[in-house]
Structures are given as C-alpha cells and as structure tokens.
C-alpha cells in the first residue's frame, strides 16, 4: 500500500473517531444537564453514577460533571487536530512549520487531557473518601505519556524544518 492510500484510510478513521468523540461529549453534557436541572435521576451516562453526589451537593456534582465534559471536549479537539494533520499533510515536504506547529499543539492538548484526568480522578477519590458513593471509570492519565511522545516528535519535526531550510539555502 502506498503512503497516500494509508493517509486516506487514516483520514477516514480520524474523522470517524472525531465525530464519535464529539457525539460522546454532547451526550455527556446533555446527560449531566438534564440530571441537574430537570431532575431525571434515571438519566445516567454509562460508566458514571452520580446519584448520591447530586443529592449530596449540586456544587460538587457540577464540578465533577464539568471536569468530565472538559475531558470529553479535549479528546474531541485532539482528534480534530489529528484530522487536520492527516488531511493537510504534504508528503513531498512533511517537515514544515505547519506540521511542526500542529504536532506541538497536539502535545499541549494531550498534556491538558492528562492533567485534567488526574484532577478528575483525584477529585473523585476525595469525594469517595468523604463517604460519597459514586461510580466513575476514569483513567485517562496515559495521555501524559502521549504528551511526552508528541513533544519528542514535535522537536524532531522542528529540527527537520531547520535542516530542510538549511538544505534549501545551500542549493
């Protein structure tokens, strides 16, 4: 398979994941808002049960729900960047400022996801230590590892841009 064919397949896969993550973020947001303001307690997003948290404190519920919505939104935004880089990559000159900037932005987003995930997990643990029963299946801290990998790749791309521009000047 040629590189262009692989990139086309990756572009389709990236779009599918991006759309799925956008739908997921929207469903999470609507679910939490309906539970908080309309009071439908049976309206639960899979993997979360904040019934006791909502009855304990709307403030803590709003914080926890906001953190989860932010996580879902950041994941969708990360894949939007993946869609952009796969859609607009120039195979002839992959080492350019645009790609280096996108990869750097992706590393920043992955770092934000990892930090937000750690905060969300920490907040959930704190709530559970205070005898509030809730179900939250977090665990997105692996995005910190992804951020580290993307930072290294971004630096390689920046160096590739420098070398490419030096070669253009020599010719």
Order of alpha helices (4+ residues) and beta strands (2+ residues): alpha-beta-alpha-alpha-alpha-beta-alpha
